[in-house]
Amino acid sequence: MASHILAIDQGTTSSRAIVFRADISIAAQAQQEFPQHFPASGWVEHEPEDIWTSTLATCREALLKADLLASDIAAIGITNQRETTVVWDRATGQAVHRAIVWQDRRTAEICTRLKGEGHEPLVMEKTGLIIDPYFSGTKVAWILDHTPGARVRAERGELLFGTIDCYLLWRLTGGRVHATDATNASRTLMFNIHTGVWDDDLLKILRVPRSMLPEVKDSSALFGETTPELFDGVIAIRGIAGDQQAATIGQ
C-alpha cells in the first residue's frame, strides 16, 4: 500500500524534493540549484526549462535514495515561489520568454500608470492587493507586449499563463492539466478573492486574455496524475500551496 508522500518545494534559487513517511518523518531528500539571470538593473529571470529539469531530477533522486517506486507514493504535493510568471505555448510547452521572477521590478512604470488612471481602489477591493510589480498580472502583460507576436497568439488561445506550481503541474501531467490553487491565484492581481474566480474587470485593466488562465482548485484537491514515463508509474498530484501558506500549514 502506498504510504509515502513526495513533496516538491520549488524555490527561487533551488528545487527540492522530500519523501515523507506516513509518520511525517523524512525518508529522503534532494536539492539542486539553478541559474539566476539578471538582464538589467532590477530585472530577475529564470529559464523555465531549468526549473522543470531540476524539479524532475530532485524527485527522481529522492525516490532513488528512499529506495521507493511510484507505486509506493500516495500523492505528490507542490509548493512554489509564488508570483513568478511563465507564459508558454499550449501545443508545444515551449516558454515564449524566460520566467519573470517575483522580485523583478521591470513593470514599475505600468503600475504607476494604472494607479494614475485610478484603478487601485477597485484592484484592492477585489484582490486585497495593492498594484505593484511584485504580483504576476503586470508581468504577464509585459511578456505579451515585449515578445514578438505573443499578444496576437495569446488572443488566439495559443498561449498559457501560470505561476510555477501551474507550470510544473502542466509538465508533470504531460500537458493534460492547466490548473492552480487559490493561494497562488490570489497573488496574481487577476483573482477575485470574494467570488473565488478570475475577474473580468481586472483582466480588462491588465489586458490579459481569459483563455490563458488556469482552472483554480482548492489547495487540497486531485489535480491530476503524472505521466508514467517520468517515474516509471503514475502518481496522483493532490496538493498545491504557495510557499508561505504551505509553511503555515506545515507549522
N, C-alpha and C positions, 0 to 999 in steps of 0.2 A: 504493500500500500504506500502511495506517495505521501511522504511525511515531512518533506523539506520545502523551504521557500527560497527562491532565488531573488534577491533584491538588487536592482540596478540603481546606482547612485551616479547620475551623470552630472558632473560639476563643471565649474568654469575652467579649471586648469587640468583636470584629470577625470577619467572614468573609473568607476569602481564597481565590483560585483561581490556580493556577500551571500554565502549559502547559510541559512539558519536551520537548525534542527527544530523539532516540534516544541522543545522546551525553551526556545529562543536563544540557546547557546549557538556560537558560531562554529560551523563545520569547516569552512574555508573562505578565504577572500583573495581578491586580486585587484591590482590597481595599475593604471597606465596613464602617464601624462601625454598631452598632445600639444602641438604648436599653437602659440598665440600670434595674431597678426595685427600690426599697428600701422595701417597705411597712411595715416595723417594724425595730427595732434587731436586727441580726444576721440579718435576712432579705434574700435576694437572689433576684430573679426575672427571667426573660426571657419575652418573648412568643414562643412557638414560630413564629408566622407571620413575625415579624421575622427569625428565624434562617433560615427557609426562603427568604424573598424576597431576603435579602441574599446567601445562597449561590447562588441561581439567577442573580441579577444579575451577580455577580462571575464566574461560569462563562461566561456569555454575553459579558461584556466582554472576558475573557481570550481567548476564541476569536476575537472580532472583532479585537482588537489583533494577534493572531498570524496573522490572515487565513486561518483554518482552518475546515473544515466538520466535522460529526460523523463523516464517513467518514474523516477524517484522524486521528482519535483511536483508538488501540488499546485504551485502557482508562481508566476513572476509578478513582482511589484516594481514600479518605476518611480523614482523621484529625480528631480532635474533642476538645473539652473533655470529660473522661471521665464524671464521676459525675452530671452534670446530668440531671435526670429529667423526662420528658414522659409524660403519660397522655392518650390520645386515643381518639376514637370509631372503632371498627373500620369502620363503614359510611361515615361522612362525612369522617373525617380531622380533625375539629374537636377541638382540645385541650379538656379539661374544666377545666383550671386552667393558669395560667402555669407554665412550666418552673421547677422549683426548682433553683437553681444549686449547684454543688459547695461553694462557700464557706458556704452557708446553714446556720445553727445552730438552726433552729426545733425540730428533733427531739431536742434535748439531753435533755429530760425522758424521752422514750421510751427513749433509750439508757440513761439512768440506771436506769430501771425494769427493762429487760432484763438489765442487769448485776446488779441487786439480786436478780433471780429466778434468777441463777446460769447464764445462758446463754452467757457469754463464752467459757469454755473450749471448748465444742462449736463455736461460731462460728469461733474461732481455728483449731481443728484442721481444720475443713473448708475454710475460705476463706483462711487465712493473715492475716486482718484482725482488728483489734480492733473492738468495737462503738462506732461513732462517727457523728455526724450527717453527716460528710463523704461517706459512702457512700450509694448510691441506695436501699437497701432500706427504711429508715425514712422516706425522702421519699415513696416510693410509698404506704406505709401512711398517712402524714399526708394525702396528697391524697384517698385513698379515704375517710378518716374526716371530712374537713373540707369536701368538696364534696358538696352535697345530691344524694342518690341514687346517688353514684358507686360505693359498695361493692356495692350491690344489682346495679347494671349490670355491674360487673366480674365478680361471681359468676355472672351470666347469660352471660358470654362476650362482652359488647358492647364492652369497653374493652381497649386495648392499652397496654403499657408499653414504653418504650425509652429508652436513652441517646441522645445527639444523633446519633451515627452511624446508629443504628437508625431514628430518626425521619426523617432525610434519605434513607436508603435507601428507606423506605416511600413518601416523596413522589416521589423520582426514578423509582421503578418504577410510579407510579400506583396505589399501594396493593396491588400484587401480591406484594410480598416483605416479610415481617416477620422480620428476621434481624439478628444482631450477630456480633461476633467474640469470641474468648476473652479478649483484652486488656481489652475493655470489660465483658464479663460478669463477669470476675473482680473487678471493683471495685464490685459491687452488694450484697454480703453474702448473695447468694442462690445463688451458683455454687460447686459443689464442685470445687476445683482438682485433686483427686486422681482423681475419676471423670470429670471433664470434662462434667458435666451439672448442670442446675438441681436443687437438693437439697430433697426433700420436708420434711425436718426443719426446714430453715432457712425455707422458705416458711410452715410452720405457726407458727414462732416470730414471724415478721414479719407474718403474716396477709395474705399476698399470693396471690391465686388463680393457679394454674399457667397457666390459659388466657390470661393477659395477656402471658406471656413469649415473647420471640422465639426462633427457632431459633439455635443457636450454631454458627458455622462457623470454620474456620481463618482466620487473618488474610489469607492469600493463597488466595483461592477465587473461583469465579464466583458472585457474589451476586445477579446479575440484570442486566437491561438497562433503560436509561432509556426512558420513553415517547417516541415520535417527535416529538411536538409541542414538547417542551422545547428541543431543539437542532436541529430540522429533520432528524432522523435518529436512529437507535438507537446508543447507546454502551454497551458492556459495563462493568459495575462489578466489578472484580477484586481489590480490596484494601481492608481496613479495619483500622486500628490506632489505639488511644488515643494521645493526644498524646506522652507521654513515651516510650512504646515506639516510636512512629513516628520520633521524633527519634533514638533509639538505632539503629534500622535505617538511618536516613539517615547517621549518623556512620560 
